[in-house]
């Protein structure tokens, strides 16, 4: 349908001719043209031009944004690489300086450092522990004593010292049967002397610990200085 003035209602044939003569003639718009004076082709063209412009504008703006992001990312990557390189160089420098400093300190310390010393006071001695220790030490010394006597007797017997002594004694006493120095006599005397030494050593050690405790209570004990090896 075309847009225009609506035709008047025809009441009769005479009025129709008069109305046709007085009313303006409405011509329909050409094909493809809309009532507002704009053709469909014109609108389509404008729309296509507007769409293309919008697409071109959005594409150009998107390309510019992508380029900016890429440039910023490359700059950030370059900055991070430079920071990592500088940090690695700083760590290497610090490690080398620390190693050199430790080497110098070690050389100076070995040349200058004095051994540590500690001054302690022996204020009390356990009597029972001294008794046990003296028993074990006395028995060990007893066997050492017997071994020493046996070795000495063997050396002198091989050297002929005992034979000469026995001969001399027999010549002086006119006794040709008995020997003054013999193996059983020597080892028997050594055993007796060793047993006496065991008893005396244990008794004297225990009594000495008791006496030391009494003296330490009076004067404070003996002072001992302990030191490291150089």
N, CA, C and O of each residue as an XYZ file, in Angstrom:
920
protein
N       0.846     -1.207      0.000
C       0.000      0.000      0.000
C       0.860      1.226      0.000
O       1.957      1.233      0.558
N       0.377      2.238     -0.609
C       1.083      3.516     -0.650
C       0.531      4.423      0.393
O      -0.648      4.369      0.746
N       1.433      5.289      0.899
C       1.033      6.225      1.935
C       0.654      7.554      1.282
O       1.427      8.079      0.481
N      -0.515      8.110      1.605
C      -0.971      9.389      1.077
C      -2.278      9.800      1.720
O      -2.664      9.297      2.775
N      -2.915     10.679      1.092
C      -4.204     11.076      1.639
C      -5.225     10.042      1.258
O      -5.221      9.563      0.124
N      -6.097      9.685      2.167
C      -7.134      8.702      1.835
C      -8.155      9.307      0.892
O      -8.536     10.468      1.045
N      -8.585      8.555     -0.045
C      -9.582      9.106     -0.992
C     -10.900      9.345     -0.286
O     -11.283      8.567      0.589
N     -11.607     10.414     -0.651
C     -12.895     10.709     -0.007
C     -13.950      9.702     -0.413
O     -13.919      9.090     -1.480
N     -14.839      9.582      0.464
C     -15.949      8.650      0.170
C     -16.815      9.195     -0.956
O     -17.156     10.378     -0.963
N     -17.155      8.381     -1.858
C     -17.939      8.794     -3.023
C     -19.432      8.663     -2.702
O     -19.980      7.568     -2.582
N     -20.046      9.814     -2.573
C     -21.503      9.805     -2.356
C     -22.291      9.688     -3.646
O     -23.339      9.049     -3.741
N     -21.693     10.368     -4.654
C     -22.386     10.304     -5.938
C     -21.380     10.541     -7.012
O     -20.222     10.834     -6.714
N     -21.791     10.421     -8.306
C     -20.863     10.575     -9.413
C     -20.460     12.019     -9.593
O     -19.311     12.273     -9.954
N     -21.345     12.991     -9.361
C     -21.013     14.410     -9.528
C     -20.034     14.868     -8.496
O     -19.096     15.599     -8.811
N     -20.223     14.467     -7.296
C     -19.287     14.817     -6.227
C     -17.950     14.185     -6.455
O     -16.929     14.748     -6.060
N     -17.922     13.050     -7.069
C     -16.648     12.357     -7.327
C     -15.810     13.132     -8.288
O     -14.602     13.255     -8.085
N     -16.432     13.691     -9.387
C     -15.661     14.490    -10.331
C     -15.148     15.744     -9.677
O     -14.026     16.154     -9.973
N     -15.910     16.385     -8.795
C     -15.480     17.605     -8.114
C     -14.359     17.329     -7.135
O     -13.414     18.107     -7.010
N     -14.475     16.248     -6.467
C     -13.425     15.895     -5.511
C     -12.152     15.576     -6.211
O     -11.072     15.888     -5.710
N     -12.248     14.947     -7.381
C     -11.051     14.587     -8.120
C     -10.376     15.813     -8.651
O      -9.149     15.856     -8.737
N     -11.159     16.831     -9.017
C     -10.560     18.040     -9.534
C      -9.929     18.876     -8.445
O      -8.925     19.538     -8.707
N     -10.456     18.882     -7.254
C      -9.949     19.748     -6.191
C      -8.842     19.107     -5.374
O      -7.934     19.819     -4.945
N      -8.865     17.846     -5.142
C      -7.858     17.180     -4.287
C      -6.583     16.936     -5.074
O      -6.654     16.595     -6.254
N      -5.457     17.094     -4.479
C      -4.196     16.822     -5.176
C      -4.030     15.339     -5.414
O      -4.483     14.485     -4.652
N      -3.361     15.091     -6.504
C      -3.165     13.705     -6.890
C      -1.941     13.156     -6.163
O      -0.861     13.746     -6.155
N      -2.160     12.048     -5.581
C      -1.075     11.393     -4.826
C      -0.462     10.337     -5.696
O      -1.125      9.396     -6.133
N       0.811     10.507     -5.940
C       1.516      9.509     -6.763
C       2.268      8.530     -5.845
O       2.865      8.944     -4.851
N       2.238      7.307     -6.163
C       2.976      6.327     -5.330
C       4.477      6.482     -5.517
O       4.933      6.871     -6.592
N       5.224      6.189     -4.509
C       6.698      6.278     -4.621
C       7.236      5.200     -5.527
O       6.640      4.130     -5.652
N       8.367      5.477     -6.166
C       8.940      4.441     -7.025
C       9.232      3.155     -6.259
O       9.316      3.098     -5.032
N       9.377      2.143     -7.084
C       9.635      0.819     -6.472
C      10.964      0.838     -5.753
O      11.956      1.378     -6.243
N      10.961      0.238     -4.586
C      12.206      0.158     -3.790
C      12.426      1.329     -2.892
O      13.397      1.326     -2.136
N      11.550      2.376     -2.926
C      11.700      3.562     -2.084
C      10.696      3.523     -0.974
O       9.535      3.183     -1.198
N      11.122      3.867      0.235
C      10.272      3.861      1.411
C       9.525      5.161      1.496
O       9.882      6.148      0.854
N       8.482      5.152      2.296
C       7.647      6.354      2.359
C       8.369      7.562      2.855
O       7.961      8.653      2.457
N       9.305      7.522      3.605
C       9.972      8.695      4.157
C      10.880      9.346      3.160
O      11.531     10.321      3.535
N      10.992      8.925      1.963
C      11.857      9.538      0.998
C      13.187      8.858      0.852
O      14.005      9.275      0.033
N      13.432      7.794      1.645
C      14.692      7.049      1.593
C      14.447      5.734      0.906
O      13.512      5.006      1.239
N      15.251      5.450     -0.006
C      15.138      4.162     -0.706
C      15.799      3.081      0.105
O      16.663      3.304      0.954
N      15.326      1.874     -0.220
C      15.905      0.732      0.478
C      17.341      0.549      0.122
O      18.144      0.158      0.970
N      17.699      0.825     -1.130
C      19.100      0.681     -1.532
C      19.972      1.695     -0.823
O      21.096      1.413     -0.411
N      19.386      2.941     -0.692
C      20.160      3.970      0.007
C      20.381      3.596      1.455
O      21.478      3.747      1.993
N      19.307      3.097      2.088
C      19.457      2.687      3.496
C      20.397      1.514      3.633
O      21.218      1.463      4.549
N      20.271      0.552      2.696
C      21.158     -0.610      2.769
C      22.590     -0.185      2.582
O      23.490     -0.678      3.263
N      22.804      0.745      1.646
C      24.161      1.217      1.423
C      24.706      1.947      2.619
O      25.857      1.766      3.017
N      23.852      2.780      3.188
C      24.323      3.502      4.376
C      24.626      2.564      5.513
O      25.607      2.708      6.242
N      23.705      1.558      5.639
C      23.942      0.594      6.717
C      25.221     -0.179      6.489
O      25.993     -0.424      7.417
N      25.441     -0.570      5.210
C      26.670     -1.312      4.928
C      27.882     -0.456      5.162
O      28.905     -0.914      5.670
N      27.746      0.849      4.768
C      28.875      1.733      5.013
C      29.115      1.927      6.507
O      30.252      1.933      6.979
N      27.992      2.090      7.249
C      28.154      2.242      8.699
C      28.741      0.991      9.321
O      29.616      1.086     10.182
N      28.277     -0.191      8.902
C      28.810     -1.444      9.457
C      30.271     -1.614      9.139
O      31.069     -2.026      9.981
N      30.620     -1.280      7.867
C      32.027     -1.412      7.498
C      32.877     -0.451      8.302
O      33.970     -0.792      8.752
N      32.349      0.780      8.478
C      33.119      1.749      9.264
C      33.295      1.305     10.687
O      34.368      1.430     11.277
N      32.187      0.770     11.240
C      32.307      0.310     12.626
C      33.258     -0.865     12.718
O      34.045     -0.986     13.656
N      33.162     -1.752     11.688
C      34.086     -2.900     11.727
C      35.522     -2.446     11.552
O      36.427     -2.938     12.226
N      35.720     -1.519     10.658
C      37.090     -1.026     10.472
C      37.593     -0.320     11.724
O      38.746     -0.485     12.120
N      36.714      0.472     12.345
C      37.149      1.176     13.565
C      37.491      0.212     14.680
O      38.516      0.351     15.349
N      36.597     -0.795     14.880
C      36.869     -1.763     15.939
C      38.103     -2.584     15.636
O      38.871     -2.896     16.545
N      38.313     -2.947     14.361
C      39.506     -3.728     14.005
C      40.778     -2.945     14.242
O      41.761     -3.465     14.770
N      40.742     -1.667     13.836
C      41.953     -0.849     14.029
C      42.234     -0.622     15.504
O      43.385     -0.662     15.940
N      41.148     -0.377     16.287
C      41.366     -0.180     17.723
C      41.862     -1.457     18.389
O      42.718     -1.399     19.272
N      41.317     -2.652     17.961
C      41.779     -3.928     18.528
C      43.237     -4.193     18.183
O      44.013     -4.661     19.016
N      43.607     -3.877     16.904
C      45.005     -4.069     16.510
C      45.931     -3.162     17.315
O      47.011     -3.590     17.720
N      45.523     -1.913     17.551
C      46.353     -1.012     18.346
C      46.493     -1.472     19.781
O      47.579     -1.384     20.354
N      45.408     -1.965     20.378
C      45.471     -2.478     21.748
C      46.381     -3.692     21.854
O      47.156     -3.826     22.801
N      46.269     -4.604     20.834
C      47.141     -5.788     20.848
C      48.604     -5.411     20.722
O      49.462     -5.995     21.384
N      48.893     -4.420     19.861
C      50.278     -3.979     19.714
C      50.811     -3.384     21.015
O      51.955     -3.630     21.395
N      49.964     -2.590     21.702
C      50.397     -2.013     22.979
C      50.680     -3.095     24.015
O      51.680     -3.034     24.730
N      49.781     -4.099     24.091
C      49.979     -5.194     25.057
C      51.254     -5.958     24.753
O      52.022     -6.296     25.653
N      51.474     -6.234     23.437
C      52.677     -6.970     23.056
C      53.935     -6.192     23.397
O      54.915     -6.767     23.871
N      53.914     -4.867     23.155
C      55.087     -4.056     23.474
C      55.347     -4.013     24.981
O      56.488     -4.101     25.434
N      54.258     -3.875     25.746
C      54.437     -3.873     27.210
C      54.935     -5.218     27.717
O      55.767     -5.272     28.623
N      54.427     -6.314     27.134
C      54.882     -7.639     27.563
C      56.350     -7.850     27.239
O      57.094     -8.394     28.055
N      56.778     -7.422     26.046
C      58.191     -7.553     25.692
C      59.076     -6.709     26.600
O      60.163     -7.133     26.993
N      58.593     -5.495     26.933
C      59.368     -4.653     27.843
C      59.472     -5.275     29.229
O      60.532     -5.232     29.854
N      58.359     -5.861     29.716
C      58.389     -6.517     31.033
C      59.310     -7.727     31.015
O      60.028     -7.969     31.985
N      59.301     -8.503     29.906
C      60.185     -9.661     29.818
C      61.642     -9.235     29.799
O      62.487     -9.866     30.435
N      61.940     -8.159     29.068
C      63.320     -7.667     29.049
C      63.756     -7.186     30.423
O      64.886     -7.436     30.843
N      62.859     -6.493     31.125
C      63.186     -6.030     32.479
C      63.423     -7.189     33.433
O      64.358     -7.160     34.232
N      62.560     -8.227     33.348
C      62.733     -9.399     34.216
C      64.037    -10.113     33.912
O      64.724    -10.555     34.833
N      64.394    -10.237     32.631
C      65.655    -10.888     32.276
C      66.852    -10.115     32.813
O      67.796    -10.702     33.342
N      66.805     -8.800     32.674
C      67.901     -7.974     33.191
C      68.001     -8.078     34.709
O      69.099     -8.140     35.262
N      66.836     -8.096     35.387
C      66.852     -8.214     36.851
C      67.415     -9.564     37.288
O      68.182     -9.632     38.249
N      67.040    -10.646     36.588
C      67.567    -11.972     36.928
C      69.064    -12.044     36.704
O      69.785    -12.629     37.512
N      69.541    -11.453     35.612
C      70.984    -11.454     35.349
C      71.745    -10.682     36.417
O      72.779    -11.136     36.908
N      71.223     -9.506     36.772
C      71.894     -8.714     37.813
C      71.863     -9.418     39.163
O      72.834     -9.354     39.917
N      70.744    -10.098     39.476
C      70.669    -10.836     40.742
C      71.669    -11.990     40.767
O      72.308    -12.245     41.787
N      71.798    -12.689     39.627
C      72.759    -13.790     39.565
C      74.189    -13.278     39.734
O      74.988    -13.888     40.445
N      74.512    -12.165     39.086
C      75.846    -11.586     39.241
C      76.092    -11.142     40.678
O      77.185    -11.322     41.215
N      75.059    -10.557     41.299
C      75.216    -10.126     42.696
C      75.442    -11.315     43.627
O      76.250    -11.239     44.553
N      74.720    -12.424     43.376
C      74.900    -13.614     44.209
C      76.295    -14.191     44.038
O      76.919    -14.600     45.017
N      76.790    -14.228     42.813
C      78.143    -14.733     42.593
C      79.185    -13.849     43.277
O      80.131    -14.345     43.888
N      79.000    -12.551     43.168
C      79.939    -11.633     43.811
C      79.916    -11.790     45.331
O      80.964    -11.819     45.976
N      78.702    -11.893     45.899
C      78.593    -12.069     47.359
C      79.209    -13.376     47.809
O      79.868    -13.426     48.847
N      79.001    -14.455     47.028
C      79.578    -15.752     47.396
C      81.098    -15.698     47.359
O      81.758    -16.208     48.264
N      81.660    -15.085     46.323
C      83.118    -14.983     46.238
C      83.687    -14.133     47.374
O      84.722    -14.469     47.949
N      82.997    -13.018     47.698
C      83.459    -12.194     48.811
C      83.383    -12.928     50.136
O      84.290    -12.819     50.961
N      82.291    -13.686     50.348
C      82.164    -14.446     51.597
C      83.245    -15.522     51.699
O      83.811    -15.748     52.769
N      83.523    -16.177     50.578
C      84.564    -17.209     50.606
C      85.928    -16.610     50.908
O      86.693    -17.154     51.704
N      86.228    -15.476     50.263
C      87.509    -14.826     50.529
C      87.601    -14.347     51.972
O      88.647    -14.465     52.609
N      86.476    -13.797     52.492
C      86.471    -13.317     53.881
C      86.661    -14.459     54.868
O      87.394    -14.332     55.849
N      85.979    -15.599     54.594
C      86.136    -16.749     55.485
C      87.552    -17.288     55.453
O      88.090    -17.697     56.482
N      88.170    -17.289     54.250
C      89.558    -17.741     54.165
C      90.495    -16.848     54.945
O      91.399    -17.325     55.631
N      90.270    -15.522     54.832
C      91.120    -14.599     55.594
C      90.905    -14.754     57.092
O      91.861    -14.741     57.868
N      89.642    -14.900     57.495
C      89.361    -15.070     58.924
C      89.957    -16.360     59.448
O      90.461    -16.410     60.570
N      89.897    -17.430     58.614
C      90.467    -18.700     59.050
C      91.966    -18.603     59.234
O      92.518    -19.132     60.198
N      92.646    -17.903     58.276
C      94.096    -17.763     58.411
C      94.458    -16.912     59.613
O      95.385    -17.227     60.359
N      93.709    -15.822     59.793
C      93.996    -14.970     60.953
C      93.706    -15.702     62.254
O      94.456    -15.599     63.225
N      92.563    -16.471     62.253
C      92.206    -17.198     63.470
C      93.239    -18.250     63.831
O      93.587    -18.415     65.001
N      93.731    -18.967     62.814
C      94.746    -19.987     63.104
C      96.042    -19.363     63.585
O      96.789    -19.979     64.344
N      96.311    -18.142     63.146
C      97.553    -17.525     63.565
C      97.447    -16.800     64.897
O      98.449    -16.667     65.601
N      96.240    -16.318     65.266
C      96.104    -15.454     66.428
C      95.356    -16.125     67.569
O      95.627    -15.836     68.735
N      94.407    -17.026     67.253
C      93.522    -17.577     68.275
C      94.296    -18.369     69.314
O      95.119    -19.224     68.985
N      94.018    -18.072     70.559
C      94.643    -18.754     71.678
C      93.744    -19.885     72.173
O      92.520    -19.787     72.075
N      94.333    -20.952     72.699
C      93.503    -22.051     73.232
C      92.712    -21.597     74.451
O      93.198    -20.834     75.286
N      91.495    -22.081     74.525
C      90.629    -21.725     75.651
C      91.067    -22.444     76.923
O      91.593    -23.556     76.881
N      90.842    -21.794     78.032
C      91.203    -22.352     79.333
C      90.040    -22.221     80.297
O      89.251    -21.278     80.232
N      89.953    -23.195     81.196
C      88.893    -23.189     82.203
C      89.516    -23.518     83.564
O      90.257    -24.490     83.710
N      89.204    -22.707     84.522
C      89.715    -22.903     85.893
C      88.609    -23.514     86.743
O      87.563    -22.899     86.951
N      88.843    -24.716     87.226
C      87.867    -25.452     88.026
C      88.453    -25.778     89.385
O      89.669    -25.787     89.582
N      87.551    -26.045     90.314
C      87.956    -26.376     91.681
C      87.461    -27.772     92.029
O      86.267    -28.052     91.926
N      88.367    -28.645     92.439
C      88.021    -30.004     92.860
C      87.661    -29.958     94.339
O      88.531    -30.009     95.209
N      86.374    -29.862     94.604
C      85.929    -29.632     95.984
C      85.552    -30.908     96.716
O      85.501    -30.901     97.946
N      85.284    -32.017     96.006
C      84.871    -33.252     96.691
C      85.260    -34.460     95.847
O      85.210    -34.425     94.617
N      85.646    -35.525     96.534
C      86.014    -36.791     95.891
C      85.180    -37.893     96.523
O      85.097    -37.998     97.746
N      84.564    -38.712     95.679
C      83.771    -39.828     96.186
C      84.702    -40.936     96.706
O      85.521    -41.467     95.956
N      84.572    -41.268     97.963
C      85.478    -42.224     98.598
C      85.285    -43.630     98.022
O      86.261    -44.344     97.792
N      84.034    -44.029     97.789
C      83.779    -45.373     97.259
C      84.349    -45.535     95.843
O      84.895    -46.585     95.503
N      84.218    -44.501     95.033
C      84.800    -44.583     93.686
C      86.324    -44.664     93.758
O      86.950    -45.362     92.960
N      86.914    -43.953     94.711
C      88.366    -44.033     94.885
C      88.767    -45.435     95.334
O      89.790    -45.956     94.890
N      87.971    -46.050     96.209
C      88.265    -47.410     96.671
C      88.234    -48.400     95.500
O      89.151    -49.210     95.363
N      87.201    -48.350     94.660
C      87.112    -49.256     93.517
C      88.278    -49.046     92.555
O      88.894    -49.999     92.077
N      88.560    -47.782     92.286
C      89.647    -47.512     91.351
C      90.985    -47.992     91.910
O      91.798    -48.550     91.174
N      91.214    -47.785     93.181
C      92.481    -48.220     93.789
C      92.603    -49.732     93.796
O      93.707    -50.250     93.634
N      91.491    -50.469     93.980
C      91.557    -51.939     93.938
C      91.986    -52.436     92.562
O      92.885    -53.267     92.442
N      91.339    -51.922     91.536
C      91.679    -52.352     90.175
C      93.117    -51.970     89.833
O      93.857    -52.767     89.257
N      93.505    -50.757     90.188
C      94.859    -50.318     89.872
C      95.908    -51.103     90.661
O      96.975    -51.406     90.127
N      95.623    -51.434     91.914
C      96.584    -52.206     92.718
C      96.779    -53.607     92.145
O      97.909    -54.093     92.092
N      95.709    -54.261     91.717
C      95.836    -55.606     91.127
C      96.619    -55.541     89.813
O      97.458    -56.402     89.546
N      96.348    -54.529     89.003
C      97.089    -54.377     87.753
C      98.579    -54.140     88.027
O      99.436    -54.704     87.346
N      98.879    -53.317     89.012
C     100.273    -53.079     89.353
C     100.939    -54.327     89.939
O     102.144    -54.513     89.770
N     100.186    -55.173     90.617
C     100.734    -56.427     91.146
C     101.227    -57.329     90.008
O     102.322    -57.885     90.088
N     100.419    -57.473     88.949
C     100.855    -58.305     87.831
C     102.025    -57.670     87.079
O     102.914    -58.363     86.585
N     102.007    -56.359     87.003
C     103.155    -55.682     86.382
C     104.428    -55.927     87.200
O     105.504    -56.138     86.640
N     104.294    -55.898     88.506
C     105.431    -56.164     89.387
C     105.987    -57.571     89.179
O     107.202    -57.744     89.080
N     105.127    -58.563     89.114
C     105.581    -59.937     88.906
C     106.277    -60.093     87.545
O     107.291    -60.783     87.441
N     105.740    -59.462     86.525
C     106.358    -59.553     85.193
C     107.748    -58.903     85.205
O     108.694    -59.440     84.628
N     107.860    -57.779     85.846
C     109.162    -57.112     85.927
C     110.185    -57.965     86.679
O     111.340    -58.072     86.268
N     109.742    -58.576     87.796
C     110.652    -59.440     88.561
C     111.088    -60.646     87.726
O     112.265    -61.006     87.735
N     110.158    -61.271     87.007
C     110.500    -62.422     86.178
C     111.475    -62.065     85.071
O     112.424    -62.805     84.807
N     111.240    -60.922     84.417
C     112.157    -60.505     83.335
C     113.540    -60.212     83.896
O     114.543    -60.619     83.310
N     113.607    -59.517     85.015
C     114.895    -59.188     85.608
C     115.633    -60.448     86.080
O     116.846    -60.570     85.910
N     114.895    -61.363     86.665
C     115.515    -62.612     87.107
C     116.052    -63.414     85.913
O     117.151    -63.964     85.982
N     115.297    -63.480     84.844
C     115.779    -64.215     83.675
C     117.033    -63.601     83.086
O     117.948    -64.329     82.701
N     117.100    -62.283     83.006
C     118.286    -61.637     82.442
C     119.518    -61.900     83.312
O     120.587    -62.227     82.797
N     119.365    -61.757     84.626
C     120.504    -61.974     85.522
C     120.924    -63.442     85.567
O     122.105    -63.752     85.722
N     119.940    -64.351     85.429
C     120.283    -65.767     85.452
C     121.039    -66.155     84.185
O     121.993    -66.930     84.242
N     120.617    -65.621     83.054
C     121.343    -65.901     81.805
C     122.742    -65.294     81.850
O     123.682    -65.875     81.306
N     122.892    -64.163     82.476
C     124.212    -63.537     82.567
C     125.135    -64.247     83.555
O     126.332    -63.961     83.559
N     124.635    -65.162     84.397
C     125.452    -65.908     85.352
C     125.716    -65.186     86.640
O     126.623    -65.549     87.389
N     124.923    -64.154     86.911
C     125.134    -63.380     88.129
C     124.756    -64.201     89.352
O     125.466    -64.178     90.358
N     123.642    -64.929     89.276
C     123.185    -65.700     90.431
C     124.131    -66.860     90.739
O     124.344    -67.179     91.909
N     124.706    -67.499     89.712
C     125.655    -68.592     89.960
C     126.895    -68.094     90.684
O     127.381    -68.735     91.616
N     127.403    -66.950     90.250
C     128.587    -66.408     90.919
C     128.288    -66.027     92.360
O     129.103    -66.244     93.256
N     127.068    -65.438     92.577
C     126.701    -65.070     93.948
C     126.581    -66.324     94.816
O     127.070    -66.342     95.945
N     125.941    -67.361     94.302
C     125.787    -68.592     95.071
C     127.137    -69.252     95.360
O     127.351    -69.779     96.451
N     128.046    -69.224     94.382
C     129.374    -69.828     94.576
C     130.153    -69.072     95.647
O     130.817    -69.662     96.499
N     130.051    -67.761     95.576
C     130.760    -66.938     96.555
C     130.226    -67.187     97.958
O     130.999    -67.278     98.912
N     128.910    -67.296     98.087
C     128.306    -67.528     99.396
C     128.684    -68.902     99.919
O     128.947    -69.064    101.110
N     128.712    -69.893     99.034
C     129.074    -71.227     99.482
C     130.548    -71.288     99.900
O     130.888    -71.969    100.867
N     131.400    -70.595     99.194
C     132.812    -70.585     99.569
C     133.019    -69.902    100.918
O     133.863    -70.321    101.711
N     132.255    -68.865    101.168
C     132.436    -68.154    102.427
C     131.817    -68.894    103.602
O     132.337    -68.817    104.715
N     130.730    -69.603    103.383
C     130.042    -70.280    104.478
C     130.367    -71.757    104.556
O     129.852    -72.440    105.442
N     131.187    -72.272    103.681
C     131.549    -73.688    103.640
C     130.317    -74.588    103.544
O     130.304    -75.702    104.067
N     129.281    -74.084    102.866
C     128.058    -74.871    102.656
C     127.959    -75.157    101.163
O     127.744    -74.229    100.383
N     128.106    -76.389    100.745
C     128.170    -76.737     99.329
C     126.820    -77.164     98.746
O     126.752    -77.454     97.552
N     125.757    -77.214     99.529
C     124.493    -77.769     99.036
C     123.425    -76.713     98.745
O     122.725    -76.825     97.739
N     123.282    -75.724     99.567
C     122.187    -74.746     99.444
C     122.618    -73.551     98.588
O     123.782    -73.153     98.576
N     121.594    -72.976     97.847
C     121.813    -71.760     97.064
C     121.082    -70.606     97.745
O     119.957    -70.743     98.226
N     121.742    -69.506     97.762
C     121.150    -68.335     98.395
C     120.041    -67.734     97.508
O     118.987    -67.337     98.005
N     120.290    -67.677     96.231
C     119.329    -67.088     95.286
C     118.859    -68.181     94.336
O     119.659    -68.799     93.635
N     117.501    -68.417     94.324
C     116.898    -69.398     93.423
C     115.578    -68.851     92.885
O     115.071    -67.840     93.371
N     115.034    -69.521     91.888
C     113.799    -69.057     91.267
C     112.603    -69.036     92.197
O     111.925    -68.013     92.287
N     112.316    -70.140     92.899
C     111.171    -70.124     93.813
C     111.291    -69.086     94.923
O     110.309    -68.467     95.331
N     112.519    -68.916     95.397
C     112.708    -67.931     96.459
C     112.446    -66.516     95.944
O     111.838    -65.704     96.641
N     112.894    -66.227     94.756
C     112.715    -64.883     94.200
C     111.238    -64.607     93.909
O     110.726    -63.542     94.255
N     110.555    -65.558     93.278
C     109.138    -65.319     92.935
C     108.233    -65.346     94.164
O     107.232    -64.632     94.216
N     108.586    -66.173     95.155
C     107.811    -66.162     96.397
C     107.904    -64.825     97.100
O     106.899    -64.280     97.557
N     109.122    -64.298     97.186
C     109.282    -62.984     97.807
C     108.574    -61.898     97.015
O     108.026    -60.964     97.599
N     108.578    -62.010     95.684
C     107.899    -60.994     94.867
C     106.387    -61.039     95.081
O     105.732    -59.997     95.109
N     105.824    -62.260     95.233
C     104.375    -62.370     95.468
C     103.998    -61.759     96.816
O     103.003    -61.044     96.927
N     104.811    -62.052     97.848
C     104.505    -61.500     99.173
C     104.581    -59.976     99.165
O     103.718    -59.289     99.711
N     105.629    -59.472     98.536
C     105.775    -58.010     98.479
C     104.616    -57.377     97.687
O     104.112    -56.321     98.070
N     104.192    -58.026     96.578
C     103.086    -57.503     95.788
C     101.774    -57.492     96.541
O     100.998    -56.544     96.415
N     101.505    -58.544     97.333
C     100.265    -58.579     98.109
C     100.249    -57.478     99.160
O      99.234    -56.815     99.372
N     101.394    -57.297     99.813
C     101.460    -56.220    100.800
C     101.246    -54.864    100.138
O     100.588    -53.988    100.698
N     101.808    -54.698     98.934
C     101.628    -53.439     98.219
C     100.153    -53.206     97.833
O      99.672    -52.073     97.841
N      99.449    -54.298     97.497
C      98.028    -54.151     97.160
C      97.246    -53.611     98.351
O      96.477    -52.658     98.223
N      97.447    -54.216     99.485
C      96.703    -53.788    100.677
C      97.041    -52.350    101.052
O      96.158    -51.542    101.337
N      98.338    -52.050    101.047
C      98.743    -50.707    101.431
C      98.229    -49.657    100.437
O      97.794    -48.574    100.829
N      98.288    -50.001     99.146
C      97.852    -49.036     98.150
C      96.358    -48.731     98.274
O      95.947    -47.573     98.197
N      95.542    -49.786     98.470
C      94.096    -49.571     98.598
C      93.771    -48.767     99.854
O      92.962    -47.840     99.818
N      94.409    -49.130    100.959
C      94.129    -48.444    102.219
C      94.560    -46.985    102.156
O      93.821    -46.090    102.567
N      95.753    -46.755    101.643
C      96.234    -45.382    101.595
C      95.410    -44.524    100.632
O      95.175    -43.346    100.901
N      94.972    -45.103     99.517
C      94.154    -44.323     98.562
C      92.818    -43.931     99.172
O      92.377    -42.791     99.024
N      92.163    -44.881     99.867
C      90.860    -44.583    100.462
C      90.990    -43.566    101.586
O      90.201    -42.626    101.677
N      91.979    -43.756    102.432
C      92.184    -42.811    103.524
C      92.574    -41.440    102.983
O      92.174    -40.413    103.533
N      93.351    -41.424    101.912
C      93.741    -40.147    101.311
C      92.540    -39.392    100.739
O      92.492    -38.165    100.833
N      91.546    -40.112    100.134
C      90.344    -39.455     99.628
C      89.538    -38.844    100.774
O      89.019    -37.735    100.651
N      89.437    -39.564    101.876
C      88.702    -39.028    103.024
C      89.394    -37.791    103.585
O      88.734    -36.808    103.923
N      90.688    -37.835    103.684
C      91.429    -36.683    104.209
C      91.289    -35.482    103.266
O      91.178    -34.342    103.716
N      91.297    -35.749    101.960
C      91.154    -34.649    100.998
C      89.779    -33.981    101.123
O      89.680    -32.756    101.050
N      88.739    -34.765    101.307
C      87.406    -34.178    101.464
C      87.341    -33.287    102.694
O      86.732    -32.218    102.655
N      87.966    -33.718    103.784
C      87.987    -32.892    104.991
C      88.743    -31.587    104.763
O      88.308    -30.523    105.204
N      89.858    -31.675    104.084
C      90.640    -30.464    103.811
C      89.913    -29.537    102.829
O      89.985    -28.314    102.947
N      89.193    -30.152    101.834
C      88.455    -29.327    100.872
C      87.312    -28.582    101.548
O      86.992    -27.455    101.168
N      86.695    -29.205    102.546
C      85.656    -28.500    103.285
C      86.220    -27.312    104.056
O      85.502    -26.347    104.319
N      87.466    -27.374    104.409
C      88.067    -26.289    105.179
C      88.584    -25.157    104.292
O      88.324    -23.985    104.565
N      89.317    -25.508    103.227
C      90.004    -24.490    102.428
C      89.400    -24.326    101.032
O      89.825    -23.438    100.294
N      88.424    -25.151    100.645
C      87.780    -24.982     99.350
C      88.247    -25.899     98.250
O      87.718    -25.812     97.142
N      89.181    -26.751     98.480
C      89.602    -27.711     97.464
C      90.727    -27.192     96.590
O      91.126    -26.030     96.667
N      91.227    -28.096     95.752
C      92.335    -27.773     94.846
C      91.786    -27.171     93.558
O      90.767    -27.624     93.037
N      92.458    -26.165     93.058
C      92.058    -25.501     91.820
C      92.797    -26.098     90.631
O      94.019    -26.251     90.649
N      92.034    -26.431     89.604
C      92.591    -27.091     88.424
C      92.290    -26.216     87.202
O      91.178    -25.707     87.054
N      93.282    -26.048     86.333
C      93.113    -25.279     85.087
C      93.139    -26.240     83.907
O      94.120    -26.956     83.703
N      92.054    -26.254     83.126
C      91.943    -27.101     81.934
C      92.118    -26.236     80.690
O      91.585    -25.128     80.624
N      92.854    -26.733     79.715
C      93.153    -25.972     78.511
C      93.016    -26.850     77.286
O      93.220    -28.062     77.352
N      92.661    -26.217     76.137
C      92.595    -26.931     74.874
C      93.993    -27.136     74.301
O      94.947    -26.440     74.650
N      94.074    -28.113     73.410
C      95.328    -28.312     72.698
C      95.488    -27.246     71.626
O      94.507    -26.834     71.008
N      96.691    -26.808     71.406
C      96.942    -25.776     70.398
C      96.913    -26.403     69.007
O      97.102    -25.704     68.011
